[in-house]
Every structure is written in C-alpha cells, then in structure tokens.
Amino acid sequence: MHDSLFQPIKFGAIESKNRILMAPLTRGRSTQPGSVPNEMMATYYRQRAGAGLIISEATGISVEGLGWPAAPGIWSDEQVEGWKLTTDAVHEEGGKIVLQMWHMGRLVHPDFLGGEPPVSASATCAPGHAHTFEGRKDHQQARALETDEIKRVVADYRHAAENAKKAGFDGVQLHGANGYLVDQFLRETTNQRTDDYGGSPENRTRFLREVLEALVDVWGADRVSVRLSPNGETQGADDSNPAAVFGAAARVVQELGLGFLELREPGPDGTFGSTDVPKQSPLIRTIYTGPLVLNSDYTAEEAAEAVETGKCDAISFGRPYISNPDLAERIAKGAQWAENVNVPQSWYLPGPAGYIDYPAMDDK
Ligand SMILES: Cc1cc2nc3c(=O)[nH]c(=O)nc-3n(C[C@H](O)[C@H](O)[C@H](O)COP(=O)(O)O)c2cc1C
C-alpha cells in the first residue's frame, strides 16, 4: 500500500529506502551525569531502523545549550563513544540516522548553568516552564549574546558536528525550530538586536547561515539539513511576517544546497501545538528546490497524498514512532497503528517502560 511512500529517495548524499522519516523525539533516557547515550537508546533506535531516515532526538551541542533532564549531548568524547552504540545498531539493521543538533538558548534554566542566566539573541524571558531535574520551574531572563561571542557559539556547533562525524552518523540536522536558539534569532519577539544579527529578515537569518556554513564545512552540504517551524508561535518565539523571515531562511538553505529541509507545520487542529497561521511550505517549496520533508499530525493516507501531489518529497512521523517501532512496515502492509499519541507520562520517564517495550506487529 501507499507505494509512493516506498520509492527510494536521496536526501543529498543520504540514500533512503523509503519516504518515511522518524521525526526527532526527545526521550530523556541518557546516562547521568554526563548526558551520555547508552545501550538502551541503541536498542530503541535499532527497533526503529525501518524508517528511511531517522532524525535523532535533539542533542546538546554544548553544556550551555542543553537544559533538558537526561537529554543526550555530543560535546564530549564519552558522548561520542555512547552514540557509536546507536549508529552501529541502526546501520546493522540497514537504516540511516542523522543527529539533530540543539542549542536551547533562553529555554535553558539557570539550574543547568550553575545559576548563570541562559544566552539568547536578546535579553528576553520565555513564557511558561522549563523542565529541570527538580520538576518544572519558571523560565528565567536570558542574557543577550555579545556580537563577538556569536563566533564562539558557532565554533561550539562546529565542534559538535565534528564529534557527530566521529560517532558515525550519516549526517546532521540543525534544530532551527520550536523556539530554540536558532529560532530565537529568526523571530521578532525574541530578536531585538541592533547589530548585523537583528532587524531585517536577512539579518535575522545571519546566525542560521553562519551555523549552517560551519556544519557544511565539516560535513559537505549534501549531509546537512535543517528543521524549521515556520507557522505560528513556538514557546514565545513569534513573528508578524513569517513569510518574510522564513522565505529568507529558505533562500539560505537553497543557496547552501542542503541535503533536505524539514518543516514542522501544525494546522488549526494540531495535536502537538496548533495554530491558525497558514502553512508556509507552499511558499518555501518555490524557493528551496531540494527534498522537502513535512511533519505534524500526518496519517499514512495524508502522507501518501502529500507526496503524490508534490507538496513534499517525504513525511516525518513523530509520536506514531513512539508506539510503532515498525511504523514503515505497518504502513506498507496497511496494518493498524498502536495507539500512544498524547500519553506524555511515558515520553520522558527514565527507564525502558514506554520506550523499548512497544512490540513490532509480528512480535505479538
Ligand atoms: C515526546 C516528544 C519529543 C519531541 N522532541 C523533539 C525534538 O527533540 N526535536 C524536535 O525538533 N521536535 C521534537 N518534537 C516534535 C516532533 O518531532 C513532531 O514535530 C511532533 O510530534 C508532531 O509530529 P507528529 O504528529 O508526527 O507526532 C517532539 C515531540 C514529542 C511528542
């Protein structure tokens, strides 16, 4: 069934056996202290290697950039060794995996930074709560990065990209979505800078461009991608003219010739965030001519329809992959999906429950 989803595709240099991606999913299972990927994570990703391409959970590029309990990092040698368990497991099963690179910016709580404020494009404070090891706490005011300091953050991304290569990934994806640091530079409400990194849409995409250039330098453009969330507010990051800034961002992606672009675009009835702001993918599709991956709330039927009508080249699935390790196989056979959507209590629990205990359909 849904043959269009099973046509092989090249995401730049990455050959994918189908058009079903596993979307990035933070699961908070790394070993503490040290945010080190472990054997249990390797098992989880091995189970999901039927996806044409796995995008890993968001992974901290630096201590400064990571503020999620038990999320993994990629700045230390120990983390590189830990990730090798996962990349080997996925490759053994014939799968592919890229690393999602994460700097959370103002969404890091000072608890993770020895009491220091988080960094961001400007001195703003996110609404809502941070997840910390001691439960939820109000977000705190960020400190604006100095112009000269931005180079240091870009160097942190470069170092992390080099480590991702050592760890055996097939490529990297810059996390430019969901109100984290890159998005904080892109949007008006979080970027009030008066230097070359603020103001016009082109200036607000400068940080995105500089980080991507560093990643391209390490990996080559055909193994680098980026995820954006162009419609609607994300964790307080918003823009009065998303077409202008995300049009500019798409031009950066096109000029650099990245391997693929992924967009998280909820609709008005979205079940992981919802918005009335129109989807920007039709505009972005006219600017970026490489493989476009769309995400959010897709069924198998809708995914096939989106590929067949040329809206995009592939679909990434998030929550369905939590409870269906063999989602691609189920889609191929027209089999039912196991329900799990919207059970947040198992998303971030430590341990194997709700993580590696979802059976494949043939194991039942
Ligand atoms: C538990 C959970 C963790 C997530 N972690 C990430 C993440 O690390 N990086 C990211 O870009 N998006 C993350 N997301 C968003 C998903 O990738 C995806 O955009 C969202 O679930 C909507 O797609 P779906 O309807 O296919 O689930 C997460 C979502 C969930 C439910």
The ligand as a Tripos MOL2 file, in Angstrom:
@<TRIPOS>MOLECULE
LIG
   31    33     1     0     0
SMALL
NO_CHARGES

@<TRIPOS>ATOM
      1 C1          7.9100   13.4140   23.1260 C.3       1 LIG1
      2 C2          8.2430   14.3950   22.0610 C.ar      1 LIG1
      3 C3          9.5490   14.8240   21.9220 C.ar      1 LIG1
      4 C4          9.8890   15.7070   20.8850 C.ar      1 LIG1
      5 N1         11.2040   16.0680   20.7340 N.ar      1 LIG1
      6 C5         11.5740   16.8250   19.6770 C.ar      1 LIG1
      7 C6         12.9450   17.0930   19.4290 C.ar      1 LIG1
      8 O1         13.8440   16.6140   20.1350 O.2       1 LIG1
      9 N2         13.2510   17.8740   18.3630 N.ar      1 LIG1
     10 C7         12.2920   18.3960   17.5300 C.ar      1 LIG1
     11 O2         12.6280   19.0980   16.5770 O.2       1 LIG1
     12 N3         10.9810   18.1360   17.7380 N.ar      1 LIG1
     13 C8         10.6040   17.3460   18.7650 C.ar      1 LIG1
     14 N4          9.2830   17.0220   18.9370 N.ar      1 LIG1
     15 C9          8.3010   17.3650   17.8860 C.3       1 LIG1
     16 C10         8.1270   16.1810   16.9390 C.3       1 LIG1
     17 O3          9.2980   15.9500   16.1720 O.3       1 LIG1
     18 C11         6.9750   16.4170   15.9470 C.3       1 LIG1
     19 O4          7.1860   17.6550   15.3170 O.3       1 LIG1
     20 C12         5.5990   16.4310   16.6370 C.3       1 LIG1
     21 O5          5.4540   15.2910   17.4780 O.3       1 LIG1
     22 C13         4.4690   16.4450   15.5990 C.3       1 LIG1
     23 O6          4.5900   15.3440   14.7080 O.3       1 LIG1
     24 P1          3.6760   14.0120   14.8630 P.3       1 LIG1
     25 O7          2.2490   14.4720   14.7280 O.co2     1 LIG1
     26 O8          4.0960   13.1060   13.7380 O.co2     1 LIG1
     27 O9          3.9390   13.4520   16.2170 O.co2     1 LIG1
     28 C14         8.8970   16.1760   19.9860 C.ar      1 LIG1
     29 C15         7.5790   15.7520   20.1590 C.ar      1 LIG1
     30 C16         7.2490   14.8640   21.1620 C.ar      1 LIG1
     31 C17         5.8240   14.3940   21.2790 C.3       1 LIG1
@<TRIPOS>BOND
     1     1     2 1
     2     2     3 ar
     3     2    30 ar
     4     3     4 ar
     5     4     5 ar
     6     4    28 ar
     7     5     6 ar
     8     6     7 ar
     9     6    13 1
    10     7     8 2
    11     7     9 ar
    12     9    10 ar
    13    10    11 2
    14    10    12 ar
    15    12    13 ar
    16    13    14 ar
    17    14    15 1
    18    14    28 ar
    19    15    16 1
    20    16    17 1
    21    16    18 1
    22    18    19 1
    23    18    20 1
    24    20    21 1
    25    20    22 1
    26    22    23 1
    27    23    24 1
    28    24    25 2
    29    24    26 1
    30    24    27 1
    31    28    29 ar
    32    29    30 ar
    33    30    31 1
@<TRIPOS>SUBSTRUCTURE
     1 LIG1         1 GROUP 0 **** ****
